[in-house]
Amino acid sequence: MNWLYVCNTSSDNISVVNIENFKEEYKIALNPYNMDRIGPHGICTYREKLLVANNYSNTLSIIDTELNKEIENYFIGMHCNDAAVYDDKAYVICGESNYIVVFNLITNKIDEEIPCGNLPHSIQVNKQKNLMLISNFENDSLTIVDLEDRKNIKHIRVGAYPTKALFTVDGDHILVCESNIGADTRGSISILSLKTCKVLNKILVGKYPVDMYADALYCYVSNFGEGSISIADINLYKAIKKINIGGMPRGIIKMGDYIYVGDNYNNLLIRVDIEKENKKVISIGGEPTGMTVG
């Protein structure tokens, strides 16, 4: 059975959603004693565990998915936005210190800090090419780190306020979600060659796109500023469909024939049938953001 795990940033918990019947089975509390705010924001899997990057407590939570509870919590650095795993190490981006913190999951200690751009917002690892990709929201750039030689770092200028960057499935290109937040213009998805680090094309999407998910053919984009999802053909370089869902769509993921989107405004998880465009909603926690499948 597949489970969808969703970070609820304002309610300090993780929703565990049964994909088969589209039902929230339970919530995993990250703040059971009602102490300081936690702010789970980014999430990834590691063996039979979940790693959660927490905005407000500046920590990394480790969750046992069999026990469905937090088993460890470690201070990492200021404003943890997202996390990825490579070779038993968690790479956590810290939005206020502008560093990638390398946390050793065997020793439970910080190994090093790697500089990136200003206000890093997303991180992804390409294990085939041994590369790590970070979008830097504040200075309109990407950082690419060679994971075999972590001193080999590239910085690439991109469009305004990139909130997400992904490797394509074949690993030869990079997709960048350029949100243009604050401007009275639509956002775009830029497609870059990994070999040359040059922009090959741009695809206009909706207003304030903030998150995306890509498969071999399409990119699925949540447009935070207009309550819609854009679907773009990344081989033909054009948007092919826009589905209006309302609210403020944030985290997005596709599985099978459905797109799953967190609505930050109404605290809902929305399941959208790609072909028929109909939707089903369930209530989850406050401000659903990062999500992953396990």
C-alpha positions, -999 to +999 in steps of 0.1 A: +000+000+000+012+035-009+011+063+017+012+100+011+030+120+038+022+157+040+039+184+061+013+206+078+035+236+086+012+256+109-002+226+129+032+209+135+022+175+123+025+151+093-007+138+077-006+101+067-030+096+038-041+062+024-038+066-014-062+037-022-092+051-005-080+088-003-084+091+034-063+106+061-056+077+085-038+097+112-015+125+120+020+122+134+026+149+160+060+167+160+051+188+190+032+164+214+039+186+244+027+218+229+060+236+233+076+259+208+065+259+171+080+233+148+069+242+113+075+211+092+082+222+056+102+197+036+102+159+037+120+129+022+123+092+028+153+073+042+151+036+046+120+029+068+120+065+080+109+100+071+132+130+074+115+163+080+131+198+077+114+222+102+112+259+095+106+273+130+125+249+154+155+248+130+156+210+134+155+178+115+129+153+127+133+116+121+101+096+120+097+058+121+071+049+096+063+016+113+057+032+147+043+064+131+060+086+156+090+109+158+119+091+173+147+117+170+151+154+166+183+173+159+192+210+157+206+217+122+206+255+115+184+285+110+151+280+090+154+245+076+135+244+043+141+211+027+161+179+029+175+152+006+195+120+013+227+107-003+250+079+010+236+079+046+239+117+049+210+142+051+216+174+031+195+201+048+191+236+034+190+265+059+172+295+045+186+321+069+223+310+070+225+301+033+242+268+039+236+232+030+242+213+063+255+178+059+241+157+087+255+122+091+227+097+097+250+071+111+268+092+137+240+117+142+264+146+139+270+175+115+299+167+091+302+200+073+284+230+059+284+238+021+277+274+010+249+280-015+229+311-027+205+333-007+175+318+009+177+282-005+142+268-008+144+234-025+169+206-028+171+175-050+198+147-054+206+129-087+222+097-075+231+086-110+251+117-117+262+123-081+249+158-082+228+180-058+206+208-070+194+238-049+170+266-058+180+299-042+149+321-039+164+354-029+191+359-054+175+342-085+200+314-088+207+276-087+235+259-069+249+225-082+272+205-060+293+176-070+287+150-043+319+132-050+339+164-046+318+188-025+342+217-032+331+215-069+302+240-068+285+258-097+261+288-094+237+296-122+216+327-127+179+320-135+146+339-135+129+357-106+123+340-073+129+303-081+110+282-056+118+247-070+144+231-092+144+195-105+165+172-126+145+157-155+140+119-154+168+113-180+191+135-159+202+157-188+182+188-181+170+210-152+135+224-147+132+256-127+100+270-112+104+308-116+076+322-094+078+359-101+062+364-067+052+400-062+051+409-099+019+413-119+031+387-144+028+349-148+055+326-136+074+302-159+092+269-160+127+272-175+144+242-191+182+242-188+208+220-203+228+203-175+258+201-199+259+238-208+238+253-179+221+275-205+183+280-208+169+261-238+133+274-234+107+288-211+071+277-206+046+302-192+024+288-165+001+305-139+005+333-114+030+326-086+039+290-093+056+276-062+060+238-066+062+212-093+065+175-100+079+161-132+078+127-150+094+118-184+068+138-204+052+164-183+057+189-155+028+195-131+028+230-115+009+244-085+000+281-092-003+296-057-016+330-068-045+319-089-058+286-075-048+264-105-026+236-117-006+239-150+004+208-170+034+215-193+049+193-220+086+195-213+096+180-247+074+203-268+081+233-245+045+243-240+017+244-215-011+220-226-037+223-198-047+244-168-071+230-142-088+254-118-090+240-083-094+271-061-076+280-029-038+285-027-022+254-041+012+246-027+028+211-025+021+189-055+028+153-065+014+130-092+007+093-088-011+072-115-040+091-130-042+117-102-025+149-091-024+155-053-022+192-042-021+208-008-044+239-005-027+263+020-057+285+023-084+260+031-061+233+047-072+207+023-056+179+003-071+179-033-070+149-056-075+158-092-083+134-120-060+145-148-082+133-177-116+142-164-104+172-143-128+165-115-116+167-079-121+152-045-110+169-012-102+159+023-094+181+053-058+177+067-036+199+089-028+236+086-008+249+056+000+217+038+034+221+020+060+194+013+049+159+005+064+125-003+052+090-010+063+060+010 
